[in-house]
């Protein structure tokens, strides 16, 4: 039987999916934090928009 190369680290589908989901959660968390910070930075503009169109 042929042997696998010892130079490569083969990962199962579960291991690859776990790694991708961890990276995706981290990216989404930072995007959410950035979104909240941008909202807080320009809160007067957003409040004026909401007040104009929804009240």
C-alpha positions in Angstrom: 0.0 0.0 0.0 1.2 3.5 -0.8 2.0 5.7 2.2 1.0 9.3 2.8 3.7 11.9 2.6 4.9 13.0 6.0 5.5 16.6 4.7 1.8 17.3 4.3 -0.7 17.7 7.1 -3.9 16.3 5.8 -7.0 17.6 7.5 -10.5 16.0 7.6 -13.5 17.9 6.4 -14.6 18.5 10.0 -11.2 20.1 10.9 -11.3 22.3 7.8 -14.9 23.4 8.5 -14.0 24.1 12.1 -11.1 26.3 11.0 -13.2 28.2 8.5 -16.0 28.8 10.9 -13.7 30.1 13.5 -12.2 32.6 11.0 -15.6 33.6 9.8 -16.9 34.3 13.3 -13.8 36.4 14.0 -14.3 38.5 10.8 -18.0 38.9 11.5 -17.3 40.0 15.1 -14.8 42.7 14.0 -17.2 43.8 11.2 -20.0 44.2 13.7 -17.7 46.2 16.1 -16.7 48.4 13.2 -20.3 49.0 12.2 -21.3 49.9 15.8 -18.4 52.3 16.0 -19.3 54.0 12.8 -22.9 54.3 14.0 -21.7 55.9 17.2 -19.4 58.2 15.3 -22.1 59.6 13.1 -25.1 59.2 15.4 -26.5 62.7 14.7 -26.7 62.1 11.0 -28.4 58.8 11.5 -30.8 60.2 14.0 -31.7 63.0 11.7 -32.4 60.6 8.9 -34.6 58.4 11.0 -36.5 61.4 12.4 -37.1 62.8 8.9 -38.4 59.6 7.3 -40.0 57.6 10.1 -41.5 60.2 12.5 
